[in-house]
Amino acid sequence: MNQETRVDYLITYLANENPQAYEQLKRKTMNKFELFRGLVNVRKAEPVTDEFIQIQNAYLTEINYNKTLTSIHDLQAFKKQLYLWQGDIATLNVDAIVNAANSELLGCTQANHNCIDNIIHTHAGVQLRLDCNDLMQAQGRKEPVGKAKITKGYNLPAKYVIHTVGPYIDERGPSRMKEELLASSYKNSLALADEYKLESIAFCCISTGEFNFPNQRAAEIAIDTVTDYINQTHSELNVIFNVFKQEDLDIYQSLLSNE
């Protein structure tokens, strides 16, 4: 089965589940991948057939691994254990990537939204939302800010995804409590990676996108928290600060150079 046949199967399956969403998305004249992606994004955390999983996995694996992948060995450390890389976090071949999740922890449900939560869930596959749903059902409440959960990475190059909810910043700006909660997102993610005996972890810029945390202060907290954690716990984790925007690259380069 080639990629065209796979995506046609997946779209048909998803369209039969949700004809209304299919008609709405199809009117936007998307390409087939974006149509598949949109249908997956809006899909509820419900079981799928083994055949769907098999075909989806083959489809996503070919997409994901046809991209240029980056591992820790491709990067040069700014200082011991600390790395900086600009690009798509879904192409990092590391032990764990960190997802900036929302409190529902089920992934972005807005079709084709260009947030990191959406991208990670899309390229991992529907199993990721199902796993997250199991965690939320067992927990019985929304995910608290600053905590962290871990799941498999499924079709991503990364072995695991660590999900954390960062603080939301309103017009009053970041308070001391919000700064501490952001630091907790980093600390709890690092601790979880060490608990699973991982060797590498990549952090996105937690809370700086939809959650409005000021980029400069968020980067300062990220670097200080990671550095303190490594020094205090003697962790051997290799940590990548993954940025997408040029603004964040400039900020991290400046801060890491002055460390």
ZATOR-57607 format. One line per 4 residues: their letters; for each residue x, y, z of C-alpha. Coordinates in Angstrom, 1 decimal, m for minus. Each point is the difference from the previous one (the first is absolute). Layout:
N
A = X Y Z | ...
END
This chain:
259
MNQE = 0.0 0.0 0.0 | 1.5 3.4 m1.0 | m0.5 3.3 1.8 | m2.8 1.1 m2.3
TRVD = m2.0 m3.1 0.7 | 0.7 0.3 3.7 | m1.2 3.6 0.4 | m3.1 m0.8 m2.1
YLIT = m0.9 m2.8 2.4 | 0.6 2.1 3.1 | m2.0 2.9 m1.3 | m2.9 m2.3 m1.0
YLAN = 0.1 m1.6 3.5 | 0.0 3.4 1.8 | m2.7 1.5 m2.4 | m2.3 m2.9 0.8
ENPQ = 0.5 0.6 3.7 | m0.7 3.8 m0.4 | m1.7 0.9 m3.3 | m0.7 3.6 1.2
AYEQ = 3.6 0.7 0.8 | 1.1 m1.6 m3.3 | m2.3 2.2 m2.0 | 1.1 3.2 1.8
LKRK = 3.7 m0.8 m0.4 | m0.3 m1.1 m3.6 | m1.6 3.4 m1.0 | 3.3 1.6 1.0
TMNK = 1.7 m1.8 m3.0 | 2.9 m1.4 2.2 | 2.4 m2.5 m1.2 | m0.5 m3.6 1.1
FELF = 2.4 0.2 2.9 | m1.6 3.1 1.4 | m3.5 m1.6 m0.4 | 1.2 m3.1 1.9
RGLV = 1.7 2.2 2.6 | m3.1 2.2 0.5 | m2.2 m3.1 0.5 | 2.4 m1.5 2.5
NVRK = 0.2 3.3 1.9 | m3.8 0.2 0.5 | m0.4 m3.7 0.7 | m1.0 m1.0 3.5
AEPV = 2.0 m2.5 2.1 | m1.8 m3.0 m1.2 | 1.3 m3.5 m1.0 | 1.0 m0.7 m3.6
TDEF = 0.4 m3.3 m1.8 | 3.3 m1.8 m0.2 | 0.0 0.5 m3.8 | m0.3 3.7 0.5
IQIQ = 3.0 0.0 2.4 | 2.1 m2.1 m2.3 | m0.7 2.2 m3.1 | 0.4 3.2 2.0
NAYL = 3.3 m1.1 1.5 | 1.4 m0.9 m3.5 | m1.2 3.4 m1.4 | 1.4 2.1 2.9
TEIN = 3.2 m1.9 0.3 | 0.8 0.6 m3.7 | m0.9 3.7 0.3 | 2.0 0.5 3.3
YNKT = 3.1 m1.9 m1.0 | 0.2 1.6 m3.5 | 0.7 3.3 1.7 | 3.5 1.0 1.1
LTSI = 0.3 m1.4 3.5 | 2.3 1.6 2.7 | 1.5 m1.8 2.9 | 2.1 1.2 2.9
HDLQ = 3.1 m1.2 m1.8 | m0.7 2.5 m2.8 | 0.2 2.9 2.4 | 2.8 1.9 1.8
AFKK = m0.6 0.8 3.6 | 0.1 3.6 1.2 | 1.3 m1.4 3.3 | 0.0 m3.5 1.5
QLYL = m3.4 m1.7 m0.5 | m1.7 3.2 m1.4 | m0.9 0.3 m3.7 | m2.0 2.4 m2.2
WQGD = m1.7 m0.9 m3.2 | m2.5 1.8 m2.3 | m2.5 m2.1 m1.9 | m3.0 m2.3 0.1
IATL = 0.1 m1.9 3.3 | m1.8 m2.9 m1.7 | 3.2 m0.7 m1.9 | 2.2 m0.4 3.0
NVDA = 1.3 m3.6 0.5 | 0.4 0.2 3.7 | m1.2 m2.0 3.0 | m2.8 2.5 0.9
IVNA = m1.5 3.2 m1.3 | m2.0 2.3 2.2 | m3.5 1.0 m1.1 | m1.5 3.3 1.2
ANSE = m3.5 m1.5 0.7 | m3.3 1.5 1.2 | m1.7 m1.1 3.2 | m2.2 m2.6 m1.9
LLGC = 3.3 m1.7 m1.0 | m1.7 m1.4 m3.1 | 1.8 2.0 m2.7 | m1.2 3.0 m2.0
TQAN = m3.5 m0.6 m1.4 | 0.1 2.9 m2.4 | 0.4 m1.4 m3.5 | 3.4 0.7 m1.5
HNCI = 0.9 2.5 2.7 | 3.7 0.8 m0.2 | 0.8 m0.5 3.7 | 2.6 m2.4 1.3
DNII = m2.8 m2.1 1.7 | m1.7 m0.5 m3.3 | 3.2 m0.9 m1.9 | 1.2 m2.5 2.6
HTHA = m3.4 m1.8 0.2 | m0.4 0.0 m3.8 | 3.4 m1.6 m0.7 | m0.2 m2.4 3.0
GVQL = m3.4 m1.4 m1.1 | m3.4 m0.5 1.6 | 1.6 m2.4 2.7 | 1.4 3.1 1.7
RLDC = m3.4 1.5 0.7 | m1.3 m3.4 1.1 | 2.9 m0.3 2.5 | m0.5 3.5 1.3
NDLM = m3.7 m0.7 0.4 | 0.8 m3.1 2.1 | 2.2 2.1 2.2 | m2.7 2.6 0.4
QAQG = m2.7 m2.5 0.7 | 2.2 m1.6 2.7 | 0.8 3.4 1.5 | m3.6 1.1 0.0
RKEP = 0.7 3.7 m0.4 | 1.8 2.4 m2.2 | 3.8 0.1 m0.1 | 1.4 2.5 2.6
VGKA = 2.4 2.7 m1.3 | 3.6 m0.8 0.5 | m0.3 m3.8 0.2 | 1.1 m2.5 m2.6
KITK = m1.2 m3.3 m1.6 | 1.8 m2.3 m2.3 | m1.3 m2.1 m2.9 | 1.6 m1.9 m2.9
GYNL = 0.9 2.0 m3.1 | m1.5 m2.6 m2.3 | 0.7 1.1 m3.6 | 2.3 2.9 1.0
PAKY = 3.8 m0.4 m0.2 | 0.0 0.8 3.7 | m0.6 m3.1 2.3 | m2.2 1.9 2.5
VIHT = m2.0 3.2 0.3 | m0.1 1.8 3.3 | m3.1 2.1 0.4 | m0.1 3.1 2.2
VGPY = m2.4 2.8 0.5 | 1.7 3.4 0.4 | m1.6 3.0 1.6 | m2.2 2.4 m2.0
IDER = 0.9 3.7 0.2 | m2.7 2.7 m0.2 | 0.4 3.7 m0.4 | 1.4 0.3 3.5
GPSR = 3.2 m1.7 m1.1 | 1.9 m2.9 1.7 | m0.3 0.0 3.8 | 2.6 m1.7 2.3
MKEE = m2.4 m3.0 0.3 | m0.3 m0.3 m3.8 | 3.8 0.1 m0.3 | 0.2 m2.8 2.6
LLAS = m2.6 m2.1 m1.8 | 2.0 0.3 m3.3 | 3.1 m1.1 1.8 | m2.0 m2.9 1.4
SYKN = m0.9 m1.1 m3.5 | 3.7 m0.2 m0.8 | 1.0 m1.7 3.2 | m2.8 m2.6 0.0
SLAL = 0.8 m0.8 m3.7 | 3.7 m0.5 0.8 | m0.8 m2.2 3.0 | m2.4 m2.1 m2.0
ADEY = 2.7 m0.5 m2.7 | 2.5 m1.1 2.6 | m2.6 m2.3 1.6 | m0.2 m1.7 m3.4
KLES = 3.8 0.0 m0.3 | 0.0 2.0 m3.2 | 3.1 1.5 m1.4 | m1.4 3.0 m2.0
IAFC = m2.9 2.3 0.2 | m1.1 2.9 m2.2 | m2.0 2.9 1.4 | m2.2 2.3 m2.1
CIST = m0.5 3.6 1.3 | m2.7 m0.9 2.5 | m2.8 2.6 0.4 | 1.5 2.5 m2.4
GEFN = m2.5 m0.6 m2.8 | m3.8 m0.1 0.7 | 0.7 0.4 3.7 | 1.7 3.4 m0.4
FPNQ = 3.0 m0.4 2.3 | 2.6 2.7 m0.9 | 2.7 m1.7 m2.1 | 3.0 1.5 1.7
RAAE = m1.1 m0.8 3.5 | m1.2 m3.5 m1.0 | 3.4 m0.7 m1.4 | 1.8 1.2 3.1
IAID = m2.2 m2.2 2.1 | 0.6 m3.0 m2.3 | 3.7 0.3 0.0 | 0.3 0.8 3.7
TVTD = m2.3 m2.9 1.0 | 1.7 m2.6 m2.2 | 3.5 1.1 1.1 | m1.0 m0.1 3.7
YINQ = m1.6 m3.4 m0.4 | 3.1 m1.5 m1.6 | 2.3 1.5 2.6 | m2.1 m1.1 3.0
THSE = m1.0 m3.5 m1.2 | 3.2 m0.8 m2.0 | m2.3 m1.1 m2.8 | 1.8 m1.1 m3.1
LNVI = m2.9 1.0 m2.3 | 0.9 1.8 m3.2 | m2.5 2.9 m0.4 | m0.9 1.7 m3.3
FNVF = m1.8 3.3 0.0 | m2.0 m0.2 m3.1 | m1.1 3.3 m1.5 | m2.0 0.8 m3.1
KQED = m0.1 3.8 m0.3 | 3.1 2.1 m0.7 | m0.9 2.1 3.0 | 0.4 m3.0 2.3
LDIY = 3.2 m1.1 m1.7 | 1.6 3.4 0.6 | m1.1 0.0 3.6 | 1.3 m3.4 0.8
QSLL = 3.3 0.5 m1.8 | 0.6 3.2 2.0 | m0.9 m1.6 3.3 | 1.9 m3.2 m0.5
SNE = 3.1 1.9 m1.2 | 0.0 2.0 3.2 | m0.5 m3.0 2.3
END
